[in-house]
């Protein structure tokens, strides 16, 4: 027996101002999160994007086609009640940032990483006040506590909605610096994605792509770009 799926019951998804934010109503009924929290988001643009996702549903409701709704749900149900823990988890990426761990060979890959990643580490040192050391190999290298504190601060300053999007930017790329570069306007989201994929793309160039891995990569790519859009919509 197939699992029961919610079906569209509404004719119109409309945006409404509610106190300090905006909500979406389905024929006048307010949308709520899976935890039954009222879905109130910080900007009109984000509410309109969520309303468009609900309006696009036909027949059975497909949550996988509603990334902005799912991200807003996460911000309210998951990030908000454990905000400090999420900040700590994401800030910890600064101690193991992708950009700091370099290949030992071949020379062409080493040069490609340096050309792509060194400017971002320079930016981290100057714009964020967080110089980081890079090392060849995978052995852990300790970063200066002052640098890690400097990287943590902009994460702690985010709203729960921004943090929900930022989580995916960091977790998918493996780099706190790349994610901060995106939200600070240093890099377009697509460019950050490509920079995070240097090792994988090198392997594909040498050995070819795997169909299953390519499908997973496509999903992660879409999720990464959607996270960037969600962050921008948070205002």
C-alpha angles and dihedrals in degrees: 000000000000119000118261114258129198113248131208110272100164133083099202138025110206134182120231133184112242119183108295095353147025135266137193121237126198106211087332096314113119116237114240133194122250087265089054093251113149108257101238116159130190103241139043091228092057092046090051091050090051092047089052090055091053092046090052093059115107122185110332114031110245110201091188088069092053106071096156092051091048092048091050089049089052092049092054103035103033113017100040097055093046101029098141093048091052091049091051092048094051095041088055089069086074089072093055102027116170091231092062098058114074136185119259090215170062097031094231092059092044089053092046092053093047094049092049103036106032093071090054092051088049088051091050090053096048106030099033100029088235115120112189130195122231125211136189110243134018102283109122117259119200116234125212112273090227090058092049090049090051091052092047096054099070089047092053090049093061126102118243089257093052090045092053090058094039090055091065093044090055100037095047096045097037089223130105090188094054091048092050089048089057097050092042091054095246091121136021111242093247092052091051090051091053092048090052090053101055095112094044094046090050090055091049090052091053102040108014130248129294116227095223092045090048091055091051091047091052091054092049091047091053091046091050094052092045090053089054091050092047091052091051091050091054089074 
